[in-house]
Amino acid sequence: MHHQLSSTGLAQGTYVVPKPSNGLGKIALGICLGLLLPSCTAQFVPVAHAADETARPAFINKVWQVSKSSSTAPGLLYVFLSDGTLVLASPNSKPALGKWKHADGSLTIIEEGISYPVDILKLSKDELKIKIKGPGEPIESTLVPAEEPLPLPSDNAGL
């Protein structure tokens, strides 16, 4: 038998109840259901899917602009594309491509074949604060969502 339950506080859905073999079993099952279900306070909790456990970090496919840094010029753009491509662009140079990966909570940036571990110090919809560990002193940068396009270099002014 299938019953739709919604007045008990459970999420509306189809629940399978085993079919009793005789009349006495039907009465016992009815009494048990009548006593237990109205007092039930359980809530439907969806089962987490494997994809939820590996949810994409919020910095992916967003254009970030350096607002302050210990070494990088403000205005540099970072874009972490979902396919693992890293795009770096500034108004004073051609865009550069690299790679990035995020596994087990760790971020790595790969530029010219060299991997740099990156600590994510803060991540919100309005700020990405990172520390890139390179061969010298670590570089701390605060990135914010890019709101305005960067001006074109003067040699591209006629485009």
mmCIF file of the C-alpha atoms, coordinates in Angstrom:
data_MODEL
# 
_entry.id   MODEL 
# 
loop_
_atom_site.group_PDB 
_atom_site.id 
_atom_site.type_symbol 
_atom_site.label_atom_id 
_atom_site.label_alt_id 
_atom_site.label_comp_id 
_atom_site.label_asym_id 
_atom_site.label_entity_id 
_atom_site.label_seq_id 
_atom_site.pdbx_PDB_ins_code 
_atom_site.Cartn_x 
_atom_site.Cartn_y 
_atom_site.Cartn_z 
_atom_site.occupancy 
_atom_site.B_iso_or_equiv 
_atom_site.pdbx_formal_charge 
_atom_site.auth_seq_id 
_atom_site.auth_comp_id 
_atom_site.auth_asym_id 
_atom_site.auth_atom_id 
_atom_site.pdbx_PDB_model_num 
ATOM 1   C CA . MET A 1 1   ? 0.000  0.000   0.000   1.00 0.00 ? 1   MET A CA 1 
ATOM 2   C CA . HIS A 1 2   ? 1.206  3.556   -0.673  1.00 0.00 ? 2   HIS A CA 1 
ATOM 3   C CA . HIS A 1 3   ? 0.219  6.508   1.523   1.00 0.00 ? 3   HIS A CA 1 
ATOM 4   C CA . GLN A 1 4   ? 0.856  10.205  1.037   1.00 0.00 ? 4   GLN A CA 1 
ATOM 5   C CA . LEU A 1 5   ? 1.729  11.808  4.363   1.00 0.00 ? 5   LEU A CA 1 
ATOM 6   C CA . SER A 1 6   ? 1.889  15.549  4.794   1.00 0.00 ? 6   SER A CA 1 
ATOM 7   C CA . SER A 1 7   ? -0.054 16.596  7.873   1.00 0.00 ? 7   SER A CA 1 
ATOM 8   C CA . THR A 1 8   ? 2.456  14.964  10.226  1.00 0.00 ? 8   THR A CA 1 
ATOM 9   C CA . GLY A 1 9   ? 5.285  17.361  9.553   1.00 0.00 ? 9   GLY A CA 1 
ATOM 10  C CA . LEU A 1 10  ? 7.020  14.966  7.187   1.00 0.00 ? 10  LEU A CA 1 
ATOM 11  C CA . ALA A 1 11  ? 7.861  16.075  3.674   1.00 0.00 ? 11  ALA A CA 1 
ATOM 12  C CA . GLN A 1 12  ? 5.127  15.093  1.273   1.00 0.00 ? 12  GLN A CA 1 
ATOM 13  C CA . GLY A 1 13  ? 6.119  11.994  -0.638  1.00 0.00 ? 13  GLY A CA 1 
ATOM 14  C CA . THR A 1 14  ? 5.286  8.373   -1.203  1.00 0.00 ? 14  THR A CA 1 
ATOM 15  C CA . TYR A 1 15  ? 6.007  5.927   1.601   1.00 0.00 ? 15  TYR A CA 1 
ATOM 16  C CA . VAL A 1 16  ? 5.724  2.164   1.235   1.00 0.00 ? 16  VAL A CA 1 
ATOM 17  C CA . VAL A 1 17  ? 3.859  0.348   4.001   1.00 0.00 ? 17  VAL A CA 1 
ATOM 18  C CA . PRO A 1 18  ? 4.060  -3.453  4.021   1.00 0.00 ? 18  PRO A CA 1 
ATOM 19  C CA . LYS A 1 19  ? 0.760  -5.227  3.318   1.00 0.00 ? 19  LYS A CA 1 
ATOM 20  C CA . PRO A 1 20  ? -0.393 -7.309  6.314   1.00 0.00 ? 20  PRO A CA 1 
ATOM 21  C CA . SER A 1 21  ? -1.247 -10.960 5.669   1.00 0.00 ? 21  SER A CA 1 
ATOM 22  C CA . ASN A 1 22  ? -4.561 -11.128 7.575   1.00 0.00 ? 22  ASN A CA 1 
ATOM 23  C CA . GLY A 1 23  ? -7.326 -8.919  8.985   1.00 0.00 ? 23  GLY A CA 1 
ATOM 24  C CA . LEU A 1 24  ? -5.870 -8.838  12.513  1.00 0.00 ? 24  LEU A CA 1 
ATOM 25  C CA . GLY A 1 25  ? -2.538 -7.671  11.099  1.00 0.00 ? 25  GLY A CA 1 
ATOM 26  C CA . LYS A 1 26  ? -4.335 -4.813  9.279   1.00 0.00 ? 26  LYS A CA 1 
ATOM 27  C CA . ILE A 1 27  ? -5.933 -3.667  12.521  1.00 0.00 ? 27  ILE A CA 1 
ATOM 28  C CA . ALA A 1 28  ? -2.618 -3.832  14.414  1.00 0.00 ? 28  ALA A CA 1 
ATOM 29  C CA . LEU A 1 29  ? -0.829 -1.965  11.642  1.00 0.00 ? 29  LEU A CA 1 
ATOM 30  C CA . GLY A 1 30  ? -3.562 0.704   11.573  1.00 0.00 ? 30  GLY A CA 1 
ATOM 31  C CA . ILE A 1 31  ? -3.358 1.196   15.356  1.00 0.00 ? 31  ILE A CA 1 
ATOM 32  C CA . CYS A 1 32  ? 0.452  1.457   15.256  1.00 0.00 ? 32  CYS A CA 1 
ATOM 33  C CA . LEU A 1 33  ? 0.375  3.963   12.416  1.00 0.00 ? 33  LEU A CA 1 
ATOM 34  C CA . GLY A 1 34  ? -2.418 5.935   14.090  1.00 0.00 ? 34  GLY A CA 1 
ATOM 35  C CA . LEU A 1 35  ? -0.476 6.172   17.343  1.00 0.00 ? 35  LEU A CA 1 
ATOM 36  C CA . LEU A 1 36  ? 3.003  6.764   15.975  1.00 0.00 ? 36  LEU A CA 1 
ATOM 37  C CA . LEU A 1 37  ? 2.623  9.052   12.969  1.00 0.00 ? 37  LEU A CA 1 
ATOM 38  C CA . PRO A 1 38  ? 0.738  12.000  14.534  1.00 0.00 ? 38  PRO A CA 1 
ATOM 39  C CA . SER A 1 39  ? 3.372  12.306  17.260  1.00 0.00 ? 39  SER A CA 1 
ATOM 40  C CA . CYS A 1 40  ? 6.259  11.992  14.854  1.00 0.00 ? 40  CYS A CA 1 
ATOM 41  C CA . THR A 1 41  ? 8.475  15.063  14.749  1.00 0.00 ? 41  THR A CA 1 
ATOM 42  C CA . ALA A 1 42  ? 11.056 13.765  12.308  1.00 0.00 ? 42  ALA A CA 1 
ATOM 43  C CA . GLN A 1 43  ? 12.012 16.012  9.454   1.00 0.00 ? 43  GLN A CA 1 
ATOM 44  C CA . PHE A 1 44  ? 12.947 14.905  5.961   1.00 0.00 ? 44  PHE A CA 1 
ATOM 45  C CA . VAL A 1 45  ? 16.676 15.315  5.491   1.00 0.00 ? 45  VAL A CA 1 
ATOM 46  C CA . PRO A 1 46  ? 17.891 14.850  1.924   1.00 0.00 ? 46  PRO A CA 1 
ATOM 47  C CA . VAL A 1 47  ? 20.780 12.469  1.452   1.00 0.00 ? 47  VAL A CA 1 
ATOM 48  C CA . ALA A 1 48  ? 23.935 14.290  0.397   1.00 0.00 ? 48  ALA A CA 1 
ATOM 49  C CA . HIS A 1 49  ? 25.085 13.414  -3.081  1.00 0.00 ? 49  HIS A CA 1 
ATOM 50  C CA . ALA A 1 50  ? 28.730 12.792  -3.867  1.00 0.00 ? 50  ALA A CA 1 
ATOM 51  C CA . ALA A 1 51  ? 28.752 15.994  -5.952  1.00 0.00 ? 51  ALA A CA 1 
ATOM 52  C CA . ASP A 1 52  ? 27.772 18.013  -2.858  1.00 0.00 ? 52  ASP A CA 1 
ATOM 53  C CA . GLU A 1 53  ? 30.868 16.786  -1.028  1.00 0.00 ? 53  GLU A CA 1 
ATOM 54  C CA . THR A 1 54  ? 33.081 18.084  -3.827  1.00 0.00 ? 54  THR A CA 1 
ATOM 55  C CA . ALA A 1 55  ? 31.166 21.304  -4.321  1.00 0.00 ? 55  ALA A CA 1 
ATOM 56  C CA . ARG A 1 56  ? 32.981 23.924  -6.351  1.00 0.00 ? 56  ARG A CA 1 
ATOM 57  C CA . PRO A 1 57  ? 34.697 26.634  -4.354  1.00 0.00 ? 57  PRO A CA 1 
ATOM 58  C CA . ALA A 1 58  ? 32.985 30.026  -4.653  1.00 0.00 ? 58  ALA A CA 1 
ATOM 59  C CA . PHE A 1 59  ? 35.969 31.678  -6.360  1.00 0.00 ? 59  PHE A CA 1 
ATOM 60  C CA . ILE A 1 60  ? 35.552 29.685  -9.601  1.00 0.00 ? 60  ILE A CA 1 
ATOM 61  C CA . ASN A 1 61  ? 34.355 31.388  -12.833 1.00 0.00 ? 61  ASN A CA 1 
ATOM 62  C CA . LYS A 1 62  ? 34.431 34.810  -11.226 1.00 0.00 ? 62  LYS A CA 1 
ATOM 63  C CA . VAL A 1 63  ? 36.621 37.757  -12.210 1.00 0.00 ? 63  VAL A CA 1 
ATOM 64  C CA . TRP A 1 64  ? 38.672 38.864  -9.192  1.00 0.00 ? 64  TRP A CA 1 
ATOM 65  C CA . GLN A 1 65  ? 40.710 42.051  -9.008  1.00 0.00 ? 65  GLN A CA 1 
ATOM 66  C CA . VAL A 1 66  ? 43.657 42.626  -6.668  1.00 0.00 ? 66  VAL A CA 1 
ATOM 67  C CA . SER A 1 67  ? 42.740 45.422  -4.260  1.00 0.00 ? 67  SER A CA 1 
ATOM 68  C CA . LYS A 1 68  ? 45.904 45.172  -2.154  1.00 0.00 ? 68  LYS A CA 1 
ATOM 69  C CA . SER A 1 69  ? 48.937 42.937  -2.101  1.00 0.00 ? 69  SER A CA 1 
ATOM 70  C CA . SER A 1 70  ? 52.370 42.599  -0.564  1.00 0.00 ? 70  SER A CA 1 
ATOM 71  C CA . SER A 1 71  ? 53.908 42.281  -4.049  1.00 0.00 ? 71  SER A CA 1 
ATOM 72  C CA . THR A 1 72  ? 51.338 42.348  -6.869  1.00 0.00 ? 72  THR A CA 1 
ATOM 73  C CA . ALA A 1 73  ? 50.129 45.611  -8.422  1.00 0.00 ? 73  ALA A CA 1 
ATOM 74  C CA . PRO A 1 74  ? 46.528 46.530  -7.611  1.00 0.00 ? 74  PRO A CA 1 
ATOM 75  C CA . GLY A 1 75  ? 44.208 46.002  -10.561 1.00 0.00 ? 75  GLY A CA 1 
ATOM 76  C CA . LEU A 1 76  ? 45.630 42.639  -11.669 1.00 0.00 ? 76  LEU A CA 1 
ATOM 77  C CA . LEU A 1 77  ? 42.762 40.333  -12.627 1.00 0.00 ? 77  LEU A CA 1 
ATOM 78  C CA . TYR A 1 78  ? 42.560 36.668  -11.636 1.00 0.00 ? 78  TYR A CA 1 
ATOM 79  C CA . VAL A 1 79  ? 40.021 34.299  -13.203 1.00 0.00 ? 79  VAL A CA 1 
ATOM 80  C CA . PHE A 1 80  ? 39.925 30.678  -11.997 1.00 0.00 ? 80  PHE A CA 1 
ATOM 81  C CA . LEU A 1 81  ? 38.027 28.951  -14.819 1.00 0.00 ? 81  LEU A CA 1 
ATOM 82  C CA . SER A 1 82  ? 36.160 25.758  -14.004 1.00 0.00 ? 82  SER A CA 1 
ATOM 83  C CA . ASP A 1 83  ? 38.319 23.708  -16.400 1.00 0.00 ? 83  ASP A CA 1 
ATOM 84  C CA . GLY A 1 84  ? 41.455 24.448  -14.327 1.00 0.00 ? 84  GLY A CA 1 
ATOM 85  C CA . THR A 1 85  ? 42.701 27.357  -16.459 1.00 0.00 ? 85  THR A CA 1 
ATOM 86  C CA . LEU A 1 86  ? 43.992 30.424  -14.622 1.00 0.00 ? 86  LEU A CA 1 
ATOM 87  C CA . VAL A 1 87  ? 43.809 33.732  -16.497 1.00 0.00 ? 87  VAL A CA 1 
ATOM 88  C CA . LEU A 1 88  ? 45.879 36.676  -15.248 1.00 0.00 ? 88  LEU A CA 1 
ATOM 89  C CA . ALA A 1 89  ? 45.360 40.061  -16.893 1.00 0.00 ? 89  ALA A CA 1 
ATOM 90  C CA . SER A 1 90  ? 46.390 43.648  -16.272 1.00 0.00 ? 90  SER A CA 1 
ATOM 91  C CA . PRO A 1 91  ? 46.009 46.879  -18.236 1.00 0.00 ? 91  PRO A CA 1 
ATOM 92  C CA . ASN A 1 92  ? 49.793 47.017  -18.794 1.00 0.00 ? 92  ASN A CA 1 
ATOM 93  C CA . SER A 1 93  ? 50.487 43.592  -20.259 1.00 0.00 ? 93  SER A CA 1 
ATOM 94  C CA . LYS A 1 94  ? 49.084 40.754  -22.330 1.00 0.00 ? 94  LYS A CA 1 
ATOM 95  C CA . PRO A 1 95  ? 46.964 38.187  -20.466 1.00 0.00 ? 95  PRO A CA 1 
ATOM 96  C CA . ALA A 1 96  ? 48.893 35.225  -19.085 1.00 0.00 ? 96  ALA A CA 1 
ATOM 97  C CA . LEU A 1 97  ? 47.565 31.691  -18.787 1.00 0.00 ? 97  LEU A CA 1 
ATOM 98  C CA . GLY A 1 98  ? 48.350 29.196  -16.091 1.00 0.00 ? 98  GLY A CA 1 
ATOM 99  C CA . LYS A 1 99  ? 46.585 26.360  -14.332 1.00 0.00 ? 99  LYS A CA 1 
ATOM 100 C CA . TRP A 1 100 ? 45.105 25.834  -10.922 1.00 0.00 ? 100 TRP A CA 1 
ATOM 101 C CA . LYS A 1 101 ? 43.772 22.899  -8.940  1.00 0.00 ? 101 LYS A CA 1 
ATOM 102 C CA . HIS A 1 102 ? 41.814 22.535  -5.741  1.00 0.00 ? 102 HIS A CA 1 
ATOM 103 C CA . ALA A 1 103 ? 41.929 19.178  -3.973  1.00 0.00 ? 103 ALA A CA 1 
ATOM 104 C CA . ASP A 1 104 ? 41.382 18.170  -0.353  1.00 0.00 ? 104 ASP A CA 1 
ATOM 105 C CA . GLY A 1 105 ? 40.957 21.822  0.642   1.00 0.00 ? 105 GLY A CA 1 
ATOM 106 C CA . SER A 1 106 ? 44.286 22.861  -0.872  1.00 0.00 ? 106 SER A CA 1 
ATOM 107 C CA . LEU A 1 107 ? 44.718 25.312  -3.743  1.00 0.00 ? 107 LEU A CA 1 
ATOM 108 C CA . THR A 1 108 ? 47.703 25.158  -6.095  1.00 0.00 ? 108 THR A CA 1 
ATOM 109 C CA . ILE A 1 109 ? 48.558 27.654  -8.841  1.00 0.00 ? 109 ILE A CA 1 
ATOM 110 C CA . ILE A 1 110 ? 50.748 26.414  -11.699 1.00 0.00 ? 110 ILE A CA 1 
ATOM 111 C CA . GLU A 1 111 ? 52.592 29.058  -13.744 1.00 0.00 ? 111 GLU A CA 1 
ATOM 112 C CA . GLU A 1 112 ? 55.094 28.100  -16.451 1.00 0.00 ? 112 GLU A CA 1 
ATOM 113 C CA . GLY A 1 113 ? 55.102 24.514  -15.151 1.00 0.00 ? 113 GLY A CA 1 
ATOM 114 C CA . ILE A 1 114 ? 55.982 25.507  -11.571 1.00 0.00 ? 114 ILE A CA 1 
ATOM 115 C CA . SER A 1 115 ? 53.481 24.677  -8.805  1.00 0.00 ? 115 SER A CA 1 
ATOM 116 C CA . TYR A 1 116 ? 52.878 27.156  -5.999  1.00 0.00 ? 116 TYR A CA 1 
ATOM 117 C CA . PRO A 1 117 ? 50.844 26.151  -2.933  1.00 0.00 ? 117 PRO A CA 1 
ATOM 118 C CA . VAL A 1 118 ? 48.239 28.759  -1.994  1.00 0.00 ? 118 VAL A CA 1 
ATOM 119 C CA . ASP A 1 119 ? 46.570 29.278  1.374   1.00 0.00 ? 119 ASP A CA 1 
ATOM 120 C CA . ILE A 1 120 ? 43.031 30.629  1.194   1.00 0.00 ? 120 ILE A CA 1 
ATOM 121 C CA . LEU A 1 121 ? 42.934 32.987  4.161   1.00 0.00 ? 121 LEU A CA 1 
ATOM 122 C CA . LYS A 1 122 ? 39.403 34.239  3.545   1.00 0.00 ? 122 LYS A CA 1 
ATOM 123 C CA . LEU A 1 123 ? 36.694 33.439  1.027   1.00 0.00 ? 123 LEU A CA 1 
ATOM 124 C CA . SER A 1 124 ? 33.354 35.181  0.763   1.00 0.00 ? 124 SER A CA 1 
ATOM 125 C CA . LYS A 1 125 ? 31.289 36.500  -2.121  1.00 0.00 ? 125 LYS A CA 1 
ATOM 126 C CA . ASP A 1 126 ? 32.986 39.892  -1.661  1.00 0.00 ? 126 ASP A CA 1 
ATOM 127 C CA . GLU A 1 127 ? 36.571 38.903  -0.881  1.00 0.00 ? 127 GLU A CA 1 
ATOM 128 C CA . LEU A 1 128 ? 39.208 36.293  -1.648  1.00 0.00 ? 128 LEU A CA 1 
ATOM 129 C CA . LYS A 1 129 ? 42.330 36.651  0.465   1.00 0.00 ? 129 LYS A CA 1 
ATOM 130 C CA . ILE A 1 130 ? 45.203 34.351  -0.523  1.00 0.00 ? 130 ILE A CA 1 
ATOM 131 C CA . LYS A 1 131 ? 48.837 33.686  0.387   1.00 0.00 ? 131 LYS A CA 1 
ATOM 132 C CA . ILE A 1 132 ? 50.930 32.339  -2.491  1.00 0.00 ? 132 ILE A CA 1 
ATOM 133 C CA . LYS A 1 133 ? 54.005 30.426  -1.308  1.00 0.00 ? 133 LYS A CA 1 
ATOM 134 C CA . GLY A 1 134 ? 56.733 30.857  -3.889  1.00 0.00 ? 134 GLY A CA 1 
ATOM 135 C CA . PRO A 1 135 ? 60.508 30.639  -3.827  1.00 0.00 ? 135 PRO A CA 1 
ATOM 136 C CA . GLY A 1 136 ? 60.845 33.956  -1.944  1.00 0.00 ? 136 GLY A CA 1 
ATOM 137 C CA . GLU A 1 137 ? 58.630 35.568  0.664   1.00 0.00 ? 137 GLU A CA 1 
ATOM 138 C CA . PRO A 1 138 ? 54.967 34.476  0.525   1.00 0.00 ? 138 PRO A CA 1 
ATOM 139 C CA . ILE A 1 139 ? 52.744 36.940  -1.339  1.00 0.00 ? 139 ILE A CA 1 
ATOM 140 C CA . GLU A 1 140 ? 49.527 37.942  0.407   1.00 0.00 ? 140 GLU A CA 1 
ATOM 141 C CA . SER A 1 141 ? 46.846 39.414  -1.836  1.00 0.00 ? 141 SER A CA 1 
ATOM 142 C CA . THR A 1 142 ? 43.304 40.558  -1.256  1.00 0.00 ? 142 THR A CA 1 
ATOM 143 C CA . LEU A 1 143 ? 41.062 40.115  -4.277  1.00 0.00 ? 143 LEU A CA 1 
ATOM 144 C CA . VAL A 1 144 ? 37.597 41.578  -4.723  1.00 0.00 ? 144 VAL A CA 1 
ATOM 145 C CA . PRO A 1 145 ? 35.049 41.027  -7.488  1.00 0.00 ? 145 PRO A CA 1 
ATOM 146 C CA . ALA A 1 146 ? 36.001 43.141  -10.514 1.00 0.00 ? 146 ALA A CA 1 
ATOM 147 C CA . GLU A 1 147 ? 33.208 45.642  -11.048 1.00 0.00 ? 147 GLU A CA 1 
ATOM 148 C CA . GLU A 1 148 ? 34.582 47.894  -13.759 1.00 0.00 ? 148 GLU A CA 1 
ATOM 149 C CA . PRO A 1 149 ? 36.518 46.883  -16.855 1.00 0.00 ? 149 PRO A CA 1 
ATOM 150 C CA . LEU A 1 150 ? 40.172 47.770  -16.865 1.00 0.00 ? 150 LEU A CA 1 
ATOM 151 C CA . PRO A 1 151 ? 41.182 50.543  -19.269 1.00 0.00 ? 151 PRO A CA 1 
ATOM 152 C CA . LEU A 1 152 ? 42.822 49.359  -22.477 1.00 0.00 ? 152 LEU A CA 1 
ATOM 153 C CA . PRO A 1 153 ? 46.548 50.029  -22.882 1.00 0.00 ? 153 PRO A CA 1 
ATOM 154 C CA . SER A 1 154 ? 47.194 53.152  -24.954 1.00 0.00 ? 154 SER A CA 1 
ATOM 155 C CA . ASP A 1 155 ? 48.356 51.156  -28.012 1.00 0.00 ? 155 ASP A CA 1 
ATOM 156 C CA . ASN A 1 156 ? 44.859 49.585  -28.254 1.00 0.00 ? 156 ASN A CA 1 
ATOM 157 C CA . ALA A 1 157 ? 42.949 52.854  -27.887 1.00 0.00 ? 157 ALA A CA 1 
ATOM 158 C CA . GLY A 1 158 ? 41.481 52.725  -31.400 1.00 0.00 ? 158 GLY A CA 1 
ATOM 159 C CA . LEU A 1 159 ? 39.733 49.340  -30.962 1.00 0.00 ? 159 LEU A CA 1 
# 
